Amino acid sequence: MAELSTLARPYAKAAFEYALAAGDLAGWSDQLATAAAVAQQDVMEKVLASPSMTSSQQAQAFIDVCGDALNDKAQNFIKVLAENKRLALLAEISAIYEAHKAAQEKSVDVELSTAFELDADTQQKLAAALSGKLQREVNVTAVVNKELLGGVLVRAGDLVIDGSVRGRLAKLAEAMNS
């Protein structure tokens, strides 16, 4: 997996820098997400792995499937990826692009796992507190997890804040056993 991200990183960075200069971060985000979804389809994976097709034929087939979802610049990007045999990396390229985009926009997606559904006011208060702590705009997604006894489990990228009763009990048991 690390090798895929190493190969995908320069393409994602190039796409991000172009989109930033063009002022079209959201447009490129949508186009890369569409291209990544197409690249992961079984039929398209077979086309991309076909030794009988040239890279330009593969690129054209890919662009034809995407239709109007890709503008001219994105189509050129697909052609460059095809020439370098990197179309299969589109999912990884899209993920790295999204990380660059989130860093640029100073935003982070946060998942709140709770034992019961949170009302909008509570979600808003948690979002405000997390926004202050993370110093970023917070996009909250609330998920009900019946396995939690109570409290909340917060996931923001690689940061996990376990404020659940289950997590606290596990910490207490660990402290008692050591």
Backbone bond lengths (Angstrom), bond angles and torsions (degrees), N, CA, C in turn:
res aa  C-N    CA-C-N  psi(-1)  N-CA   C-N-CA  omega(-1)  CA-C   N-CA-C  phi
1 M - - - 1.446 - - 1.526 110.57 -
2 A 1.330 117.51 -37.38 1.456 120.38 179.54 1.523 110.09 -63.58
3 E 1.328 116.79 -34.99 1.458 120.24 179.68 1.527 110.56 -65.01
4 L 1.325 117.73 -40.51 1.457 120.69 178.46 1.520 111.48 -61.53
5 S 1.317 117.00 -43.47 1.464 118.97 -179.91 1.519 111.13 -68.58
6 T 1.324 117.19 -31.91 1.464 120.49 176.92 1.522 110.21 -65.58
7 L 1.321 116.94 -41.13 1.461 120.79 178.65 1.527 111.82 -71.80
8 A 1.318 117.29 -35.59 1.461 121.84 -175.46 1.525 113.19 -80.18
9 R 1.312 117.37 -27.25 1.459 121.81 -172.62 1.538 114.07 -54.74
10 P 1.336 120.68 -48.71 1.473 118.17 -178.57 1.530 113.30 -64.06
11 Y 1.321 117.51 -33.89 1.467 120.47 178.48 1.526 110.79 -69.36
12 A 1.336 115.83 -42.10 1.463 120.35 178.86 1.527 110.17 -64.09
13 K 1.322 116.15 -41.32 1.462 120.29 179.84 1.525 110.65 -65.16
14 A 1.322 116.76 -42.06 1.469 120.50 178.71 1.527 110.59 -62.80
15 A 1.315 116.98 -44.39 1.466 120.66 178.95 1.526 110.31 -63.47
16 F 1.329 116.70 -41.66 1.457 120.94 -179.99 1.523 110.90 -64.41
17 E 1.321 116.78 -46.97 1.462 119.77 -178.79 1.527 111.34 -63.26
18 Y 1.331 117.06 -38.30 1.462 119.71 177.17 1.525 110.10 -65.63
19 A 1.332 116.87 -46.84 1.468 120.96 -178.45 1.527 110.73 -63.00
20 L 1.324 117.10 -38.36 1.464 121.28 178.78 1.523 110.09 -64.32
21 A 1.335 116.47 -45.86 1.470 120.73 179.41 1.530 110.98 -64.35
22 A 1.317 117.06 -36.47 1.462 121.72 -179.30 1.526 112.11 -82.13
23 G 1.332 117.29 -9.27 1.465 121.13 -178.60 1.516 113.02 69.23
24 D 1.333 116.34 33.33 1.465 120.78 -176.07 1.530 111.43 -131.08
25 L 1.324 116.71 50.59 1.465 119.93 -179.27 1.526 111.69 -61.77
26 A 1.321 116.90 -43.74 1.468 120.25 -177.82 1.527 111.24 -67.57
27 G 1.318 117.17 -40.10 1.467 120.72 179.49 1.515 111.74 -62.22
28 W 1.320 115.90 -46.09 1.467 119.72 178.72 1.521 111.21 -67.08
29 S 1.319 116.23 -33.95 1.462 119.82 177.33 1.525 110.04 -60.59
30 D 1.331 116.29 -46.26 1.464 120.94 179.00 1.526 111.69 -64.01
31 Q 1.330 116.64 -43.28 1.463 120.55 -178.33 1.530 111.36 -65.79
32 L 1.328 116.78 -42.09 1.464 119.31 178.69 1.522 111.41 -67.58
33 A 1.328 117.20 -36.58 1.465 120.10 177.54 1.523 110.55 -64.29
34 T 1.324 116.69 -41.66 1.468 120.91 177.41 1.516 110.59 -63.35
35 A 1.335 116.30 -46.88 1.467 121.06 -179.60 1.527 110.73 -62.45
36 A 1.329 117.25 -39.54 1.459 120.89 178.76 1.519 110.89 -64.26
37 A 1.334 116.42 -41.64 1.466 120.29 178.49 1.525 111.26 -63.75
38 V 1.322 117.07 -40.89 1.469 121.09 178.39 1.523 110.22 -65.39
39 A 1.321 116.96 -42.64 1.473 121.04 -177.51 1.521 112.29 -64.23
40 Q 1.331 117.73 -24.45 1.458 120.97 -177.54 1.525 113.72 -89.63
41 Q 1.318 117.31 -3.32 1.458 120.87 177.39 1.531 109.77 -72.34
42 D 1.321 116.92 141.24 1.468 122.01 -177.18 1.522 112.55 -56.11
43 V 1.312 117.20 -43.85 1.464 120.92 -178.23 1.521 110.20 -63.78
44 M 1.341 116.42 -42.49 1.460 119.81 -178.81 1.525 110.51 -69.93
45 E 1.315 117.88 -35.62 1.465 120.19 176.83 1.523 110.60 -60.50
46 K 1.335 117.10 -37.92 1.464 121.06 177.50 1.526 110.99 -66.78
47 V 1.341 116.03 -39.99 1.464 120.28 178.54 1.525 110.12 -63.77
48 L 1.330 116.61 -43.28 1.461 120.89 -178.37 1.525 112.34 -69.42
49 A 1.320 117.21 -26.19 1.458 121.20 179.82 1.525 112.62 -90.85
50 S 1.313 117.21 -6.40 1.458 121.56 -176.21 1.529 111.35 -69.02
51 P 1.324 117.10 120.20 1.467 119.91 179.17 1.533 112.54 -75.31
52 S 1.322 117.53 -14.67 1.460 120.68 -177.98 1.528 112.66 -81.03
53 M 1.329 117.43 -11.93 1.464 120.83 -179.12 1.521 110.50 -102.10
54 T 1.320 115.73 138.36 1.462 119.80 175.49 1.524 108.54 -75.95
55 S 1.323 116.21 166.87 1.464 119.37 -179.77 1.528 111.08 -64.48
56 S 1.311 117.91 -35.39 1.466 119.35 178.82 1.534 110.81 -69.17
57 Q 1.340 117.85 -34.52 1.464 120.51 175.99 1.527 110.63 -67.53
58 Q 1.318 116.42 -40.73 1.459 120.43 177.78 1.528 110.49 -62.84
59 A 1.331 116.12 -44.26 1.460 120.25 179.26 1.525 110.79 -61.91
60 Q 1.314 116.56 -43.23 1.459 119.62 -178.47 1.525 111.12 -66.45
61 A 1.326 116.75 -40.82 1.462 120.50 177.27 1.528 109.97 -61.68
62 F 1.310 116.22 -42.05 1.464 121.74 180.00 1.528 110.21 -63.69
63 I 1.329 116.43 -46.60 1.459 121.52 -179.31 1.529 110.30 -64.04
64 D 1.325 117.01 -39.43 1.470 120.80 178.71 1.521 111.37 -62.01
65 V 1.331 116.50 -39.74 1.467 120.22 179.41 1.530 110.37 -67.42
66 C 1.321 117.10 -39.62 1.467 120.81 -179.14 1.526 112.00 -70.98
67 G 1.312 116.54 -25.95 1.461 120.63 177.41 1.513 113.16 62.28
68 D 1.328 115.97 -134.24 1.465 121.85 -176.69 1.529 112.93 -79.32
69 A 1.316 117.92 0.94 1.463 120.82 -178.88 1.527 111.87 -70.66
70 L 1.329 117.22 -18.48 1.468 121.42 -179.74 1.526 109.98 -112.62
71 N 1.342 116.29 130.42 1.457 119.24 174.66 1.535 109.36 -81.57
72 D 1.331 117.31 -179.70 1.462 121.23 -176.36 1.524 112.58 -59.53
73 K 1.329 117.12 -41.51 1.474 121.04 -178.59 1.529 110.48 -66.60
74 A 1.320 116.91 -40.96 1.469 120.50 178.16 1.523 110.59 -66.81
75 Q 1.325 117.17 -36.36 1.465 120.63 176.37 1.525 110.43 -63.73
76 N 1.336 116.94 -40.19 1.465 119.96 176.20 1.526 110.70 -63.46
77 F 1.328 116.44 -37.52 1.464 121.41 177.40 1.535 110.21 -61.78
78 I 1.323 116.02 -42.60 1.469 121.34 178.31 1.534 109.72 -62.68
79 K 1.314 117.05 -40.81 1.473 120.86 179.38 1.525 111.20 -63.89
80 V 1.332 117.04 -40.34 1.468 120.73 177.42 1.522 109.98 -64.36
81 L 1.334 116.57 -43.66 1.467 119.89 177.73 1.527 110.78 -60.70
82 A 1.320 117.12 -40.86 1.470 121.19 -179.83 1.529 110.80 -65.17
83 E 1.331 116.89 -43.14 1.464 120.32 179.53 1.525 111.71 -60.02
84 N 1.326 115.62 -33.75 1.464 120.69 -178.53 1.525 112.92 -96.84
85 K 1.334 116.80 10.86 1.472 122.65 179.19 1.530 111.88 56.07
86 R 1.345 115.87 46.68 1.457 121.31 -177.33 1.532 113.80 -123.00
87 L 1.321 118.24 13.16 1.463 120.39 179.92 1.526 112.32 -61.69
88 A 1.309 116.95 -31.46 1.465 120.69 -179.65 1.529 111.90 -67.58
89 L 1.335 117.51 -13.62 1.463 121.60 -178.75 1.529 113.15 -89.07
90 L 1.323 117.69 4.32 1.458 120.03 -173.07 1.529 113.93 -58.24
91 A 1.307 118.67 -36.06 1.471 120.33 178.89 1.529 110.13 -64.22
92 E 1.305 116.41 -43.29 1.466 121.13 179.12 1.530 110.29 -68.34
93 I 1.326 117.44 -40.48 1.464 121.70 178.01 1.525 109.87 -60.73
94 S 1.316 116.45 -44.07 1.467 121.33 179.29 1.530 110.86 -62.39
95 A 1.318 117.48 -42.76 1.471 121.01 -179.53 1.532 111.14 -64.63
96 I 1.321 117.23 -42.96 1.469 120.73 179.45 1.530 109.81 -67.26
97 Y 1.328 116.53 -40.06 1.465 120.79 176.86 1.529 110.17 -58.13
98 E 1.330 116.27 -45.26 1.471 120.39 -179.33 1.528 111.24 -62.68
99 A 1.321 117.28 -35.24 1.469 120.45 177.58 1.535 109.88 -66.21
100 H 1.337 117.16 -43.00 1.468 120.85 176.35 1.529 110.83 -61.89
101 K 1.326 115.71 -41.94 1.465 121.29 -178.90 1.528 110.46 -63.77
102 A 1.319 117.14 -44.68 1.463 121.39 179.67 1.532 110.85 -63.41
103 A 1.332 116.25 -40.20 1.466 119.94 178.44 1.528 110.40 -65.39
104 Q 1.315 117.20 -40.19 1.464 121.62 179.29 1.528 110.96 -65.47
105 E 1.298 116.20 -42.52 1.462 121.10 -177.82 1.527 112.34 -83.56
106 K 1.321 115.85 -1.80 1.465 122.12 -177.71 1.523 110.74 50.81
107 S 1.333 114.09 50.30 1.456 119.41 178.17 1.526 108.52 -127.48
108 V 1.307 114.94 159.56 1.452 120.29 178.64 1.529 108.05 -146.51
109 D 1.330 115.66 141.20 1.455 120.80 175.65 1.520 108.33 -88.79
110 V 1.316 115.70 127.57 1.458 121.77 -177.64 1.522 108.62 -119.40
111 E 1.334 115.44 132.53 1.460 120.78 175.43 1.517 108.39 -108.10
112 L 1.320 115.39 124.20 1.459 121.86 176.48 1.518 108.14 -104.31
113 S 1.325 117.00 117.82 1.464 121.73 176.49 1.518 107.40 -104.12
114 T 1.324 115.50 123.72 1.460 120.66 -179.76 1.521 109.57 -132.70
115 A 1.328 115.55 163.72 1.464 120.68 179.63 1.526 111.40 -77.34
116 F 1.327 116.10 -20.05 1.461 120.90 -179.17 1.525 108.08 -141.11
117 E 1.332 115.54 164.68 1.463 120.01 -177.10 1.527 110.53 -71.24
118 L 1.337 115.23 134.81 1.459 120.53 178.33 1.520 109.95 -90.51
119 D 1.343 115.88 142.28 1.465 118.05 175.64 1.533 109.05 -77.75
120 A 1.316 116.42 165.29 1.463 121.92 -174.99 1.527 111.90 -61.21
121 D 1.334 117.94 -37.03 1.464 121.61 -179.27 1.527 111.04 -64.80
122 T 1.323 117.14 -43.03 1.470 121.33 179.08 1.528 110.41 -66.21
123 Q 1.314 116.52 -41.90 1.467 119.69 177.15 1.519 110.79 -60.78
124 Q 1.310 116.23 -41.33 1.459 120.95 -179.37 1.530 110.92 -64.98
125 K 1.337 117.23 -40.84 1.469 121.06 178.62 1.531 110.53 -65.27
126 L 1.335 116.46 -43.34 1.469 119.83 177.25 1.529 111.01 -63.65
127 A 1.320 117.38 -40.59 1.470 121.46 178.65 1.524 110.25 -62.22
128 A 1.327 117.08 -42.37 1.464 120.67 179.65 1.527 110.90 -64.71
129 A 1.330 117.19 -43.06 1.465 121.04 178.91 1.531 110.79 -64.22
130 L 1.329 116.87 -43.84 1.462 120.57 179.37 1.527 111.53 -67.48
131 S 1.318 116.93 -36.53 1.460 121.40 178.26 1.528 110.21 -60.89
132 G 1.323 116.43 -41.34 1.462 120.64 177.33 1.522 112.16 -67.13
133 K 1.323 116.47 -40.92 1.463 120.71 -179.06 1.527 112.23 -69.52
134 L 1.324 116.28 -42.76 1.468 121.03 -176.45 1.530 112.55 -88.33
135 Q 1.321 116.93 -11.69 1.463 123.58 -177.79 1.530 111.45 54.86
136 R 1.308 115.00 42.69 1.463 122.64 178.17 1.517 108.93 -145.70
137 E 1.322 115.24 160.82 1.455 119.80 172.05 1.523 107.18 -71.49
138 V 1.307 116.94 135.03 1.457 121.60 -174.64 1.532 110.11 -110.49
139 N 1.332 115.64 127.74 1.468 122.21 173.48 1.523 106.98 -105.11
140 V 1.317 116.81 109.63 1.466 121.74 -172.38 1.527 111.49 -93.53
141 T 1.332 114.53 135.17 1.459 122.27 170.26 1.522 106.34 -124.17
142 A 1.319 116.27 121.19 1.464 120.63 -179.49 1.522 109.66 -98.41
143 V 1.335 115.10 133.88 1.457 122.00 -179.24 1.529 107.86 -128.55
144 V 1.316 116.33 134.02 1.462 120.51 176.51 1.523 108.41 -90.03
145 N 1.327 115.72 124.65 1.459 122.72 179.34 1.525 107.32 -122.30
146 K 1.313 116.79 103.33 1.466 121.91 -175.56 1.532 112.74 -66.32
147 E 1.336 117.45 -15.03 1.465 120.23 179.33 1.530 112.01 -74.42
148 L 1.336 116.45 -21.19 1.460 119.17 176.87 1.524 108.92 -75.33
149 L 1.296 117.30 142.31 1.459 121.30 179.22 1.522 110.94 -81.95
150 G 1.309 116.51 -32.09 1.454 123.13 -178.76 1.512 108.41 175.45
151 G 1.316 117.02 176.28 1.454 120.95 -179.01 1.516 111.18 81.31
152 V 1.323 115.13 -161.02 1.460 120.60 -176.49 1.529 110.43 -143.23
153 L 1.321 115.01 145.55 1.456 122.78 175.71 1.523 105.98 -116.34
154 V 1.341 117.26 119.54 1.457 122.81 -175.54 1.522 109.26 -108.31
155 R 1.353 115.63 127.88 1.469 120.47 176.12 1.521 107.63 -123.29
156 A 1.330 115.40 119.63 1.466 122.00 177.81 1.520 107.33 -131.27
157 G 1.339 116.12 93.52 1.465 119.66 -176.23 1.516 109.42 66.32
158 D 1.336 116.38 -122.29 1.465 119.58 179.30 1.528 112.48 -94.03
159 L 1.327 117.48 1.58 1.458 122.28 177.02 1.522 109.81 -90.40
160 V 1.334 116.24 127.89 1.465 121.55 177.01 1.524 107.84 -125.69
161 I 1.314 115.74 124.28 1.465 121.62 175.91 1.520 106.80 -113.47
162 D 1.329 115.14 112.12 1.459 120.03 -177.10 1.523 109.90 -99.23
163 G 1.312 115.45 97.17 1.456 121.69 176.72 1.516 111.45 -106.22
164 S 1.339 115.39 22.26 1.466 119.35 -179.07 1.524 110.04 -83.85
165 V 1.322 115.23 156.17 1.468 120.82 177.20 1.531 109.09 -62.14
166 R 1.327 116.34 -41.58 1.460 120.74 179.71 1.536 110.35 -59.53
167 G 1.331 116.78 -44.24 1.467 121.20 179.50 1.518 111.86 -64.24
168 R 1.320 115.51 -41.32 1.467 119.48 179.09 1.526 111.28 -66.22
169 L 1.333 116.48 -40.13 1.464 119.33 177.49 1.531 111.03 -64.82
170 A 1.325 117.06 -38.69 1.464 121.00 178.22 1.539 110.37 -63.41
171 K 1.335 116.76 -41.42 1.473 120.38 177.81 1.527 110.67 -64.65
172 L 1.331 116.95 -40.14 1.459 121.20 178.77 1.521 110.45 -64.29
173 A 1.330 117.52 -44.42 1.470 121.46 179.15 1.528 110.14 -62.81
174 E 1.322 116.48 -40.44 1.462 120.17 179.45 1.524 110.85 -65.03
175 A 1.321 116.32 -40.69 1.467 120.73 179.33 1.528 111.32 -66.04
176 M 1.320 116.12 -37.10 1.472 120.28 179.87 1.514 112.10 -71.45
177 N 1.337 117.51 -31.38 1.451 121.52 -178.31 1.522 113.39 -83.62
178 S 1.316 117.97 -15.19 1.473 118.86 -178.78 1.499 113.06 -96.37
